[in-house]
Amino acid sequence: MTYQPINLGNKFSKFSEHWAPRVIAEMNDYQFKLVKVQGEFVWHDHADTDEVFIVLEGSLDIEFRDGAVTLAAGEMFVVPRGVEHRPVASEECKVMLVEPRGVVNTGDADSALTADNDVWV
Amino acid sequence: MTYQPINLGNKFSKFSEHWAPRVIAEMNDYQFKLVKVQGEFVWHDHADTDEVFIVLEGSLDIEFRDGAVTLAAGEMFVVPRGVEHRPVASEECKVMLVEPRGVVNTGDADSALTADNDVWV
């Protein structure tokens, strides 16, 4: 049988929109998503789940109500469930997200940035 | 409050053993682990869970009973639950694993390569 690797660079080359996560793999009931981000996202939280950010290219700030963390390429962070956060990137940044299937990018927030969910690339 | 990124290169610098995964983060009941591999691992499967391999440096072959996949840096693969597999790397390769807390590296196999579980770095 032929098995194919999932190439992250190849997947990133297939879309250009910002703040619109694309699913590239599933593990049990979790999804691995790629997203290109630039600018300021909306404040939101995910009441029922932690959320993993892994920066693959560029630099990402994740702001919290009481601080912030800056992630360079090769760095990751786990945003705990229920914690309000706002991703911000001054230049385009490529990120892998890991979270349960069904998580909406803007969480509890009503926003124009709410993306379609479960879009594969 | 001060938030710290998890730097993958820094974590890799803290251990040298092969086939001994180190936990670097938890998301809900899942763990992110780093492992350095070289040589042939043991055939095994994980009956209850899929397992994600993300190659960060080097090249990794994952052999199956009916084929194989080769992962370069920047490539990933999801080994489905219950599927026998054997990771092989001719030279040292750095890998991130994602799987539920409690998964043993050799799965169902009785092996000298069975590593202590839930070791953080």
gemmi code that builds the backbone of each chain (N, CA, C; Angstrom):
import gemmi

chains = {
    "A": [
        ("MET", (0.846, -1.200, 0.000), (0.000, 0.000, 0.000), (0.886, 1.256, 0.000)),
        ("THR", (0.378, 2.329, -0.557), (1.144, 3.575, -0.618), (0.671, 4.530, 0.478)),
        ("TYR", (1.627, 4.986, 1.239), (1.319, 5.952, 2.297), (1.986, 7.277, 1.959)),
        ("GLN", (1.266, 8.360, 2.166), (1.773, 9.681, 1.799), (2.000, 10.545, 3.040)),
        ("PRO", (3.173, 11.159, 3.136), (3.377, 12.112, 4.232), (2.514, 13.353, 4.031)),
        ("ILE", (2.217, 14.037, 5.105), (1.538, 15.334, 5.048), (2.628, 16.393, 5.130)),
        ("ASN", (2.814, 17.120, 4.040), (3.892, 18.109, 3.967), (3.340, 19.495, 4.316)),
        ("LEU", (3.837, 20.066, 5.391), (3.251, 21.314, 5.890), (3.443, 22.460, 4.903)),
        ("GLY", (4.630, 22.552, 4.306), (4.879, 23.617, 3.336), (3.948, 23.511, 2.137)),
        ("ASN", (3.756, 22.300, 1.667), (2.847, 22.082, 0.542), (1.419, 22.489, 0.900)),
        ("LYS", (0.990, 22.134, 2.092), (-0.369, 22.508, 2.524), (-0.513, 24.026, 2.627)),
        ("PHE", (0.503, 24.689, 3.192), (0.438, 26.161, 3.308), (0.356, 26.826, 1.941)),
        ("SER", (0.962, 26.199, 0.921), (0.983, 26.821, -0.412), (-0.394, 26.819, -1.073)),
        ("LYS", (-1.336, 26.099, -0.486), (-2.637, 25.922, -1.120), (-3.690, 26.948, -0.701)),
        ("PHE", (-3.323, 27.858, 0.203), (-4.286, 28.894, 0.589), (-3.532, 30.146, 1.031)),
        ("SER", (-4.230, 31.267, 1.001), (-3.557, 32.526, 1.337), (-4.339, 33.371, 2.339)),
        ("GLU", (-5.611, 33.053, 2.578), (-6.428, 33.861, 3.482), (-5.846, 33.856, 4.903)),
        ("HIS", (-6.006, 34.968, 5.563), (-5.601, 35.052, 6.967), (-6.758, 34.660, 7.896)),
        ("TRP", (-6.396, 34.103, 9.043), (-7.361, 33.764, 10.109), (-8.391, 32.734, 9.657)),
        ("ALA", (-8.042, 31.910, 8.694), (-8.975, 30.892, 8.194), (-8.292, 29.517, 8.274)),
        ("PRO", (-8.409, 28.852, 9.408), (-7.694, 27.583, 9.615), (-8.128, 26.511, 8.627)),
        ("ARG", (-7.152, 25.732, 8.167), (-7.399, 24.590, 7.293), (-6.969, 23.314, 8.009)),
        ("VAL", (-7.829, 22.331, 8.003), (-7.519, 21.052, 8.645), (-6.611, 20.241, 7.726)),
        ("ILE", (-5.535, 19.673, 8.293), (-4.639, 18.830, 7.496), (-4.575, 17.398, 8.012)),
        ("ALA", (-5.051, 17.155, 9.222), (-4.985, 15.792, 9.764), (-5.905, 15.667, 10.960)),
        ("GLU", (-6.359, 14.427, 11.188), (-7.126, 14.122, 12.398), (-6.448, 12.990, 13.165)),
        ("MET", (-6.454, 13.111, 14.480), (-5.958, 12.067, 15.381), (-7.053, 11.832, 16.408)),
        ("ASN", (-7.686, 10.675, 16.387), (-8.848, 10.433, 17.244), (-9.866, 11.546, 16.969)),
        ("ASP", (-10.312, 12.267, 17.989), (-11.270, 13.343, 17.740), (-10.607, 14.727, 17.787)),
        ("TYR", (-9.328, 14.744, 17.521), (-8.584, 16.015, 17.469), (-8.177, 16.337, 16.042)),
        ("GLN", (-8.023, 17.631, 15.786), (-7.595, 18.058, 14.455), (-6.317, 18.889, 14.523)),
        ("PHE", (-5.503, 18.722, 13.492), (-4.322, 19.555, 13.258), (-4.697, 20.521, 12.134)),
        ("LYS", (-4.519, 21.800, 12.403), (-4.919, 22.834, 11.452), (-3.732, 23.745, 11.168)),
        ("LEU", (-3.666, 24.232, 9.942), (-2.704, 25.278, 9.598), (-3.460, 26.576, 9.398)),
        ("VAL", (-2.825, 27.659, 9.836), (-3.450, 28.967, 9.651), (-2.369, 30.019, 9.395)),
        ("LYS", (-2.672, 30.939, 8.486), (-1.830, 32.109, 8.271), (-2.498, 33.280, 8.974)),
        ("VAL", (-1.732, 33.993, 9.775), (-2.323, 35.093, 10.535), (-1.522, 36.364, 10.295)),
        ("GLN", (-2.205, 37.477, 10.328), (-1.555, 38.790, 10.271), (-2.539, 39.819, 10.797)),
        ("GLY", (-2.032, 40.711, 11.645), (-2.890, 41.717, 12.262), (-3.396, 41.244, 13.615)),
        ("GLU", (-4.495, 41.850, 14.052), (-5.045, 41.560, 15.384), (-6.285, 40.692, 15.251)),
        ("PHE", (-6.329, 39.611, 15.998), (-7.527, 38.786, 16.026), (-8.482, 39.370, 17.071)),
        ("VAL", (-9.547, 38.651, 17.357), (-10.544, 39.123, 18.311), (-10.302, 38.433, 19.671)),
        ("TRP", (-10.580, 39.149, 20.733), (-10.531, 38.532, 22.061), (-11.579, 37.424, 22.142)),
        ("HIS", (-11.172, 36.263, 22.628), (-12.125, 35.156, 22.767), (-11.541, 34.106, 23.705)),
        ("ASP", (-12.386, 33.159, 24.069), (-11.865, 31.992, 24.786), (-12.616, 30.762, 24.317)),
        ("HIS", (-12.070, 29.609, 24.684), (-12.721, 28.333, 24.396), (-13.036, 27.688, 25.746)),
        ("ALA", (-14.316, 27.686, 26.090), (-14.697, 27.286, 27.450), (-14.389, 25.820, 27.737)),
        ("ASP", (-14.383, 24.991, 26.703), (-14.339, 23.542, 26.931), (-13.021, 22.883, 26.578)),
        ("THR", (-12.047, 23.642, 26.102), (-10.820, 22.967, 25.675), (-9.602, 23.873, 25.713)),
        ("ASP", (-8.465, 23.265, 26.010), (-7.182, 23.911, 25.784), (-6.972, 24.035, 24.273)),
        ("GLU", (-6.018, 24.886, 23.889), (-5.729, 25.080, 22.466), (-4.218, 25.244, 22.298)),
        ("VAL", (-3.656, 24.486, 21.370), (-2.206, 24.516, 21.147), (-1.868, 25.368, 19.930)),
        ("PHE", (-0.908, 26.256, 20.115), (-0.330, 27.057, 19.029), (1.119, 26.630, 18.836)),
        ("ILE", (1.494, 26.268, 17.621), (2.889, 25.982, 17.290), (3.262, 26.905, 16.132)),
        ("VAL", (4.232, 27.783, 16.347), (4.623, 28.723, 15.284), (5.654, 28.057, 14.382)),
        ("LEU", (5.352, 28.048, 13.086), (6.225, 27.397, 12.113), (7.069, 28.406, 11.343)),
        ("GLU", (6.551, 29.620, 11.182), (7.295, 30.659, 10.463), (6.787, 32.013, 10.927)),
        ("GLY", (7.697, 32.936, 11.188), (7.294, 34.253, 11.658), (7.235, 34.316, 13.177)),
        ("SER", (6.486, 35.275, 13.672), (6.405, 35.518, 15.113), (4.970, 35.857, 15.482)),
        ("LEU", (4.496, 35.293, 16.582), (3.115, 35.479, 17.017), (3.081, 35.917, 18.472)),
        ("ASP", (2.333, 36.980, 18.724), (2.038, 37.349, 20.111), (0.673, 36.775, 20.478)),
        ("ILE", (0.591, 36.181, 21.645), (-0.717, 35.816, 22.191), (-0.921, 36.681, 23.425)),
        ("GLU", (-1.886, 37.581, 23.330), (-2.156, 38.483, 24.443), (-3.178, 37.847, 25.380)),
        ("PHE", (-2.951, 38.069, 26.675), (-3.906, 37.668, 27.702), (-4.328, 38.930, 28.445)),
        ("ARG", (-5.344, 38.837, 29.251), (-5.814, 40.024, 29.959), (-4.768, 40.517, 30.955)),
        ("ASP", (-3.869, 39.615, 31.361), (-2.871, 40.002, 32.368), (-1.433, 39.800, 31.890)),
        ("GLY", (-1.241, 39.763, 30.566), (0.128, 39.572, 30.079), (0.111, 39.128, 28.638)),
        ("ALA", (1.229, 38.572, 28.185), (1.328, 38.131, 26.800), (2.502, 37.177, 26.673)),
        ("VAL", (2.489, 36.402, 25.590), (3.643, 35.557, 25.280), (3.954, 35.766, 23.800)),
        ("THR", (5.235, 35.829, 23.467), (5.667, 35.945, 22.079), (6.277, 34.622, 21.652)),
        ("LEU", (5.760, 34.069, 20.562), (6.248, 32.794, 20.041), (7.001, 33.030, 18.737)),
        ("ALA", (8.253, 32.580, 18.701), (9.030, 32.581, 17.463), (8.835, 31.228, 16.772)),
        ("ALA", (9.341, 31.112, 15.563), (9.297, 29.824, 14.870), (10.010, 28.771, 15.725)),
        ("GLY", (9.374, 27.607, 15.846), (9.939, 26.545, 16.686), (9.534, 26.647, 18.137)),
        ("GLU", (8.542, 27.484, 18.407), (8.037, 27.600, 19.780), (6.533, 27.336, 19.813)),
        ("MET", (6.058, 26.841, 20.946), (4.642, 26.529, 21.093), (4.115, 27.005, 22.437)),
        ("PHE", (2.787, 27.030, 22.545), (2.150, 27.442, 23.784), (0.778, 26.778, 23.859)),
        ("VAL", (0.387, 26.421, 25.081), (-0.936, 25.839, 25.301), (-1.793, 26.881, 26.021)),
        ("VAL", (-2.809, 27.379, 25.341), (-3.743, 28.302, 25.980), (-4.764, 27.470, 26.746)),
        ("PRO", (-4.824, 27.643, 28.075), (-5.755, 26.815, 28.847), (-7.214, 27.156, 28.531)),
        ("ARG", (-8.062, 26.179, 28.719), (-9.493, 26.386, 28.485), (-10.001, 27.557, 29.322)),
        ("GLY", (-10.886, 28.323, 28.722), (-11.537, 29.383, 29.483), (-10.724, 30.658, 29.633)),
        ("VAL", (-9.503, 30.657, 29.122), (-8.651, 31.839, 29.281), (-8.788, 32.737, 28.048)),
        ("GLU", (-9.205, 33.959, 28.264), (-9.335, 34.906, 27.156), (-7.975, 35.202, 26.547)),
        ("HIS", (-7.947, 35.192, 25.225), (-6.675, 35.463, 24.547), (-6.956, 36.140, 23.209)),
        ("ARG", (-5.911, 36.799, 22.694), (-6.003, 37.462, 21.401), (-4.684, 37.304, 20.669)),
        ("PRO", (-4.641, 36.519, 19.601), (-3.429, 36.411, 18.789), (-3.225, 37.681, 17.967)),
        ("VAL", (-1.980, 38.103, 17.894), (-1.605, 39.304, 17.144), (-0.287, 39.031, 16.425)),
        ("ALA", (-0.221, 39.393, 15.147), (1.028, 39.229, 14.398), (1.225, 40.467, 13.535)),
        ("SER", (2.348, 41.133, 13.715), (2.573, 42.359, 12.937), (2.867, 42.028, 11.478)),
        ("GLU", (3.500, 40.878, 11.240), (3.720, 40.406, 9.862), (3.128, 39.010, 9.737)),
        ("GLU", (2.972, 38.543, 8.510), (2.348, 37.234, 8.331), (3.118, 36.159, 9.101)),
        ("CYS", (2.375, 35.305, 9.747), (2.939, 34.250, 10.579), (2.183, 32.958, 10.267)),
        ("LYS", (2.944, 31.861, 10.173), (2.341, 30.564, 9.876), (2.321, 29.709, 11.138)),
        ("VAL", (1.134, 29.204, 11.446), (0.892, 28.564, 12.732), (0.203, 27.221, 12.531)),
        ("MET", (0.554, 26.241, 13.356), (-0.218, 25.000, 13.464), (-1.031, 25.057, 14.753)),
        ("LEU", (-2.308, 24.741, 14.629), (-3.201, 24.644, 15.785), (-3.547, 23.184, 16.026)),
        ("VAL", (-3.669, 22.803, 17.279), (-4.146, 21.465, 17.617), (-5.260, 21.626, 18.634)),
        ("GLU", (-6.411, 21.064, 18.320), (-7.575, 21.210, 19.196), (-8.636, 20.196, 18.786)),
        ("PRO", (-9.637, 19.988, 19.628), (-10.659, 18.995, 19.291), (-11.429, 19.386, 18.026)),
        ("ARG", (-11.878, 18.403, 17.300), (-12.747, 18.633, 16.149), (-13.941, 19.472, 16.602)),
        ("GLY", (-14.287, 20.474, 15.811), (-15.478, 21.259, 16.121), (-15.209, 22.594, 16.774)),
        ("VAL", (-13.955, 22.840, 17.180), (-13.659, 24.120, 17.821), (-13.716, 25.237, 16.780)),
        ("VAL", (-14.441, 26.297, 17.117), (-14.560, 27.468, 16.234), (-13.456, 28.456, 16.589)),
        ("ASN", (-12.872, 29.070, 15.559), (-11.676, 29.896, 15.781), (-11.904, 31.078, 16.718)),
        ("THR", (-13.101, 31.624, 16.696), (-13.361, 32.773, 17.560), (-14.043, 32.395, 18.879)),
        ("GLY", (-14.150, 31.089, 19.138), (-14.678, 30.636, 20.421), (-16.048, 31.204, 20.706)),
        ("ASP", (-16.172, 31.901, 21.830), (-17.435, 32.456, 22.299), (-17.746, 33.808, 21.668)),
        ("ALA", (-16.798, 34.362, 20.911), (-16.962, 35.739, 20.423), (-17.757, 35.776, 19.121)),
        ("ASP", (-18.631, 36.774, 19.037), (-19.391, 37.014, 17.806), (-18.547, 37.963, 16.968)),
        ("SER", (-18.030, 37.475, 15.833), (-17.031, 38.255, 15.112), (-17.093, 38.015, 13.622)),
        ("ALA", (-16.732, 39.064, 12.874), (-16.601, 38.912, 11.422), (-15.453, 37.975, 11.072)),
        ("LEU", (-14.583, 37.708, 12.030), (-13.425, 36.834, 11.783), (-13.759, 35.360, 11.995)),
        ("THR", (-14.987, 35.056, 12.413), (-15.364, 33.660, 12.584), (-15.265, 32.938, 11.244)),
        ("ALA", (-14.450, 31.895, 11.215), (-14.184, 31.173, 9.958), (-15.057, 29.944, 9.861)),
        ("ASP", (-15.268, 29.499, 8.620), (-15.916, 28.214, 8.439), (-15.088, 27.147, 9.146)),
        ("ASN", (-15.776, 26.194, 9.720), (-15.092, 25.162, 10.498), (-14.929, 23.906, 9.643)),
        ("ASP", (-13.927, 23.120, 9.993), (-13.725, 21.809, 9.383), (-13.477, 21.907, 7.865)),
        ("VAL", (-12.745, 22.927, 7.454), (-12.349, 23.079, 6.045), (-10.978, 22.440, 5.873)),
        ("TRP", (-10.907, 21.434, 5.011), (-9.646, 20.701, 4.799), (-8.884, 21.293, 3.623)),
        ("VAL", (-7.591, 21.113, 3.663), (-6.766, 21.503, 2.543), (-5.824, 20.353, 2.218)),
    ],
    "B": [
        ("MET", (1.164, 38.973, 34.490), (1.712, 37.630, 34.686), (2.694, 37.317, 33.555)),
        ("THR", (3.670, 36.479, 33.824), (4.676, 36.126, 32.826), (4.346, 34.773, 32.207)),
        ("TYR", (4.288, 34.769, 30.922), (4.030, 33.527, 30.196), (5.275, 33.164, 29.383)),
        ("GLN", (5.638, 31.917, 29.385), (6.854, 31.474, 28.709), (6.512, 30.569, 27.533)),
        ("PRO", (7.123, 30.833, 26.378), (6.953, 29.905, 25.257), (7.692, 28.598, 25.533)),
        ("ILE", (7.239, 27.546, 24.897), (7.947, 26.252, 24.941), (8.807, 26.191, 23.683)),
        ("ASN", (10.126, 26.242, 23.876), (11.050, 26.276, 22.739), (11.536, 24.857, 22.432)),
        ("LEU", (11.209, 24.375, 21.243), (11.487, 22.970, 20.932), (12.991, 22.691, 20.900)),
        ("GLY", (13.765, 23.600, 20.320), (15.216, 23.395, 20.264), (15.833, 23.345, 21.648)),
        ("ASN", (15.357, 24.221, 22.503), (15.853, 24.229, 23.878), (15.523, 22.924, 24.592)),
        ("LYS", (14.325, 22.430, 24.391), (13.930, 21.163, 25.028), (14.761, 20.006, 24.501)),
        ("PHE", (15.002, 19.974, 23.177), (15.821, 18.901, 22.606), (17.243, 18.913, 23.162)),
        ("SER", (17.733, 20.113, 23.517), (19.121, 20.208, 24.001), (19.298, 19.599, 25.382)),
        ("LYS", (18.191, 19.268, 26.040), (18.262, 18.808, 27.426), (18.349, 17.296, 27.577)),
        ("PHE", (18.331, 16.567, 26.458), (18.468, 15.110, 26.567), (19.092, 14.568, 25.289)),
        ("SER", (19.680, 13.387, 25.390), (20.371, 12.818, 24.224), (19.978, 11.372, 23.940)),
        ("GLU", (19.325, 10.704, 24.871), (18.982, 9.298, 24.669), (18.052, 9.129, 23.463)),
        ("HIS", (18.207, 8.015, 22.787), (17.314, 7.684, 21.678), (16.120, 6.876, 22.175)),
        ("TRP", (14.993, 7.043, 21.494), (13.773, 6.267, 21.743), (13.233, 6.470, 23.151)),
        ("ALA", (13.508, 7.626, 23.738), (13.021, 7.919, 25.091), (12.255, 9.241, 25.061)),
        ("PRO", (10.957, 9.185, 24.777), (10.174, 10.414, 24.619), (10.127, 11.251, 25.897)),
        ("ARG", (10.200, 12.566, 25.719), (10.076, 13.516, 26.826), (8.838, 14.365, 26.589)),
        ("VAL", (8.020, 14.500, 27.613), (6.815, 15.325, 27.514), (7.201, 16.796, 27.651)),
        ("ILE", (6.652, 17.627, 26.760), (6.922, 19.074, 26.860), (5.651, 19.883, 27.080)),
        ("ALA", (4.496, 19.281, 26.846), (3.252, 20.042, 27.015), (2.062, 19.093, 27.096)),
        ("GLU", (1.018, 19.568, 27.765), (-0.249, 18.835, 27.786), (-1.378, 19.744, 27.297)),
        ("MET", (-2.283, 19.141, 26.523), (-3.489, 19.830, 26.058), (-4.650, 18.899, 26.391)),
        ("ASN", (-5.510, 19.317, 27.307), (-6.562, 18.423, 27.794), (-5.891, 17.129, 28.267)),
        ("ASP", (-6.295, 15.957, 27.789), (-5.647, 14.722, 28.229), (-4.657, 14.185, 27.182)),
        ("TYR", (-4.162, 15.078, 26.358), (-3.155, 14.702, 25.354), (-1.797, 15.289, 25.712)),
        ("GLN", (-0.750, 14.603, 25.249), (0.600, 15.084, 25.505), (1.363, 15.306, 24.201)),
        ("PHE", (2.210, 16.324, 24.231), (3.177, 16.595, 23.167), (4.529, 16.136, 23.685)),
        ("LYS", (5.181, 15.264, 22.914), (6.450, 14.682, 23.349), (7.501, 14.916, 22.274)),
        ("LEU", (8.744, 15.100, 22.720), (9.879, 15.137, 21.795), (10.671, 13.855, 21.966)),
        ("VAL", (11.178, 13.345, 20.853), (11.994, 12.130, 20.930), (13.083, 12.201, 19.862)),
        ("LYS", (14.280, 11.736, 20.237), (15.368, 11.560, 19.280), (15.437, 10.079, 18.942)),
        ("VAL", (15.462, 9.773, 17.668), (15.466, 8.364, 17.267), (16.629, 8.104, 16.317)),
        ("GLN", (17.139, 6.908, 16.388), (18.161, 6.452, 15.440), (18.184, 4.928, 15.483)),
        ("GLY", (18.227, 4.321, 14.296), (18.208, 2.858, 14.213), (16.791, 2.355, 14.031)),
        ("GLU", (16.599, 1.077, 14.363), (15.300, 0.432, 14.156), (14.575, 0.287, 15.486)),
        ("PHE", (13.332, 0.699, 15.506), (12.511, 0.503, 16.691), (11.884, -0.891, 16.609)),
        ("VAL", (10.994, -1.196, 17.518), (10.344, -2.505, 17.564), (8.963, -2.397, 16.889)),
        ("TRP", (8.539, -3.452, 16.241), (7.172, -3.503, 15.706), (6.175, -3.447, 16.860)),
        ("HIS", (5.182, -2.606, 16.723), (4.171, -2.508, 17.775), (2.943, -1.791, 17.223)),
        ("ASP", (1.888, -1.807, 18.012), (0.747, -0.963, 17.684), (0.151, -0.420, 18.967)),
        ("HIS", (-0.742, 0.562, 18.792), (-1.475, 1.127, 19.925), (-2.950, 0.858, 19.655)),
        ("ALA", (-3.513, -0.075, 20.426), (-4.855, -0.566, 20.117), (-5.923, 0.515, 20.280)),
        ("ASP", (-5.679, 1.470, 21.168), (-6.744, 2.387, 21.557), (-6.603, 3.800, 21.015)),
        ("THR", (-5.549, 4.073, 20.263), (-5.374, 5.467, 19.846), (-4.557, 5.599, 18.575)),
        ("ASP", (-4.897, 6.616, 17.795), (-4.027, 7.075, 16.721), (-2.778, 7.708, 17.354)),
        ("GLU", (-1.744, 7.870, 16.532), (-0.499, 8.465, 17.033), (0.069, 9.366, 15.937)),
        ("VAL", (0.406, 10.591, 16.329), (0.930, 11.566, 15.356), (2.450, 11.663, 15.451)),
        ("PHE", (3.089, 11.597, 14.294), (4.534, 11.831, 14.165), (4.728, 13.114, 13.344)),
        ("ILE", (5.495, 14.047, 13.885), (5.887, 15.248, 13.133), (7.414, 15.301, 13.141)),
        ("VAL", (8.029, 15.237, 11.971), (9.491, 15.248, 11.913), (9.986, 16.691, 11.898)),
        ("LEU", (10.867, 16.999, 12.840), (11.382, 18.364, 12.973), (12.779, 18.498, 12.393)),
        ("GLU", (13.541, 17.412, 12.396), (14.906, 17.446, 11.849), (15.289, 16.035, 11.455)),
        ("GLY", (15.896, 15.882, 10.275), (16.290, 14.558, 9.816), (15.184, 13.907, 9.005)),
        ("SER", (15.252, 12.595, 8.916), (14.310, 11.831, 8.093), (13.921, 10.554, 8.828)),
        ("LEU", (12.641, 10.230, 8.787), (12.120, 9.072, 9.512), (11.314, 8.190, 8.567)),
        ("ASP", (11.621, 6.902, 8.570), (10.758, 5.938, 7.888), (9.817, 5.328, 8.919)),
        ("ILE", (8.550, 5.233, 8.564), (7.620, 4.449, 9.376), (7.205, 3.264, 8.515)),
        ("GLU", (7.618, 2.096, 8.937), (7.296, 0.890, 8.188), (5.968, 0.317, 8.660)),
        ("PHE", (5.200, -0.168, 7.705), (3.965, -0.901, 8.001), (4.112, -2.299, 7.426)),
        ("ARG", (3.230, -3.191, 7.777), (3.332, -4.557, 7.284), (3.145, -4.616, 5.771)),
        ("ASP", (2.493, -3.604, 5.202), (2.210, -3.617, 3.766), (2.761, -2.392, 3.040)),
        ("GLY", (3.761, -1.741, 3.629), (4.310, -0.565, 2.971), (5.102, 0.280, 3.943)),
        ("ALA", (5.340, 1.518, 3.572), (6.112, 2.418, 4.436), (5.871, 3.849, 3.990)),
        ("VAL", (6.196, 4.777, 4.879), (6.170, 6.190, 4.524), (7.463, 6.813, 5.026)),
        ("THR", (8.039, 7.699, 4.234), (9.239, 8.427, 4.639), (8.865, 9.868, 4.920)),
        ("LEU", (9.214, 10.331, 6.123), (8.909, 11.701, 6.528), (10.188, 12.515, 6.593)),
        ("ALA", (10.229, 13.616, 5.861), (11.323, 14.582, 5.971), (10.941, 15.635, 7.011)),
        ("ALA", (11.868, 16.497, 7.335), (11.571, 17.608, 8.250), (10.437, 18.442, 7.665)),
        ("GLY", (9.457, 18.775, 8.497), (8.293, 19.531, 8.021), (7.182, 18.651, 7.486)),
        ("GLU", (7.290, 17.354, 7.758), (6.230, 16.440, 7.330), (5.704, 15.662, 8.530)),
        ("MET", (4.441, 15.260, 8.442), (3.810, 14.525, 9.536), (2.991, 13.370, 8.996)),
        ("PHE", (2.631, 12.477, 9.918), (1.817, 11.322, 9.550), (1.037, 10.878, 10.779)),
        ("VAL", (-0.193, 10.420, 10.536), (-1.021, 9.898, 11.621), (-1.096, 8.380, 11.468)),
        ("VAL", (-0.512, 7.650, 12.400), (-0.613, 6.194, 12.386), (-1.940, 5.818, 13.040)),
        ("PRO", (-2.831, 5.170, 12.300), (-4.140, 4.848, 12.883), (-4.028, 3.811, 14.010)),
        ("ARG", (-4.984, 3.888, 14.898), (-5.002, 2.924, 16.014), (-5.000, 1.494, 15.483)),
        ("GLY", (-4.280, 0.632, 16.176), (-4.310, -0.786, 15.847), (-3.446, -1.187, 14.665)),
        ("VAL", (-2.785, -0.232, 14.036), (-1.961, -0.546, 12.863), (-0.513, -0.761, 13.304)),
        ("GLU", (0.002, -1.955, 13.019), (1.386, -2.252, 13.383), (2.334, -1.354, 12.596)),
        ("HIS", (3.319, -0.830, 13.301), (4.291, 0.049, 12.641), (5.645, -0.064, 13.330)),
        ("ARG", (6.666, 0.319, 12.564), (8.024, 0.308, 13.107), (8.774, 1.527, 12.584)),
        ("PRO", (9.079, 2.492, 13.450), (9.894, 3.641, 13.043), (11.355, 3.220, 12.858)),
        ("VAL", (11.968, 3.749, 11.815), (13.367, 3.456, 11.492), (14.019, 4.753, 11.010)),
        ("ALA", (15.219, 5.022, 11.533), (15.961, 6.212, 11.075), (17.422, 5.825, 10.929)),
        ("SER", (17.970, 6.000, 9.749), (19.366, 5.609, 9.537), (20.311, 6.564, 10.255)),
        ("GLU", (19.906, 7.840, 10.357), (20.673, 8.813, 11.133), (19.752, 9.440, 12.166)),
        ("GLU", (20.340, 10.122, 13.133), (19.501, 10.681, 14.187), (18.437, 11.618, 13.611)),
        ("CYS", (17.250, 11.469, 14.131), (16.093, 12.228, 13.657), (15.343, 12.754, 14.882)),
        ("LYS", (14.887, 14.007, 14.776), (14.154, 14.623, 15.888), (12.674, 14.696, 15.536)),
        ("VAL", (11.858, 14.187, 16.440), (10.436, 13.977, 16.149), (9.580, 14.530, 17.287)),
        ("MET", (8.432, 15.099, 16.927), (7.405, 15.403, 17.914), (6.292, 14.370, 17.799)),
        ("LEU", (5.883, 13.823, 18.934), (4.766, 12.889, 18.998), (3.597, 13.573, 19.688)),
        ("VAL", (2.389, 13.280, 19.224), (1.188, 13.757, 19.904), (0.282, 12.556, 20.104)),
        ("GLU", (-0.111, 12.336, 21.357), (-0.931, 11.160, 21.676), (-1.506, 11.346, 23.075)),
        ("PRO", (-2.493, 10.531, 23.432), (-3.098, 10.698, 24.755), (-2.085, 10.419, 25.872)),
        ("ARG", (-2.273, 11.090, 26.982), (-1.472, 10.820, 28.169), (-1.553, 9.325, 28.492)),
        ("GLY", (-0.423, 8.726, 28.811), (-0.427, 7.324, 29.234), (-0.016, 6.339, 28.151)),
        ("VAL", (0.128, 6.799, 26.912), (0.531, 5.886, 25.840), (1.997, 5.491, 26.029)),
        ("VAL", (2.249, 4.182, 25.973), (3.610, 3.653, 26.107), (4.225, 3.548, 24.717)),
        ("ASN", (5.512, 3.891, 24.623), (6.141, 4.012, 23.295), (6.130, 2.712, 22.503)),
        ("THR", (6.218, 1.573, 23.181), (6.248, 0.302, 22.467), (4.872, -0.365, 22.394)),
        ("GLY", (3.835, 0.356, 22.823), (2.472, -0.155, 22.682), (2.307, -1.508, 23.332)),
        ("ASP", (1.883, -2.479, 22.536), (1.604, -3.828, 23.011), (2.858, -4.704, 23.067)),
        ("ALA", (3.976, -4.213, 22.574), (5.173, -5.050, 22.433), (5.981, -5.089, 23.723)),
        ("ASP", (6.466, -6.272, 24.056), (7.365, -6.439, 25.203), (8.781, -6.225, 24.671)),
        ("SER", (9.433, -5.159, 25.103), (10.686, -4.779, 24.452), (11.619, -4.079, 25.414)),
        ("ALA", (12.916, -4.270, 25.179), (13.931, -3.530, 25.933), (13.867, -2.037, 25.629)),
        ("LEU", (13.175, -1.689, 24.557), (13.080, -0.281, 24.166), (11.910, 0.438, 24.854)),
        ("THR", (11.139, -0.300, 25.655), (10.039, 0.347, 26.365), (10.604, 1.417, 27.308)),
        ("ALA", (10.156, 2.636, 27.114), (10.694, 3.766, 27.876), (9.789, 4.096, 29.052)),
        ("ASP", (10.371, 4.724, 30.069), (9.552, 5.259, 31.137), (8.545, 6.238, 30.531)),
        ("ASN", (7.363, 6.229, 31.099), (6.294, 7.061, 30.556), (6.179, 8.344, 31.372)),
        ("ASP", (5.644, 9.378, 30.736), (5.328, 10.623, 31.425), (6.567, 11.281, 32.040)),
        ("VAL", (7.688, 11.210, 31.311), (8.914, 11.894, 31.749), (8.951, 13.265, 31.073)),
        ("TRP", (8.967, 14.302, 31.886), (8.963, 15.673, 31.351), (10.379, 16.203, 31.202)),
        ("VAL", (10.536, 17.117, 30.293), (11.812, 17.803, 30.144), (11.546, 19.304, 30.063)),
    ],
}
model = gemmi.Model(1)
for chain_id, residues in chains.items():
    chain = gemmi.Chain(chain_id)
    for i, (resn, *xyz) in enumerate(residues, 1):
        res = gemmi.Residue()
        res.name, res.seqid = resn, gemmi.SeqId(i, " ")
        for name, pos in zip(("N", "CA", "C"), xyz):
            atom = gemmi.Atom()
            atom.name, atom.element = name, gemmi.Element(name[0])
            atom.pos, atom.b_iso = gemmi.Position(*pos), 0.0
            res.add_atom(atom)
        chain.add_residue(res)
    model.add_chain(chain)
structure = gemmi.Structure()
structure.add_model(model)
structure.setup_entities()
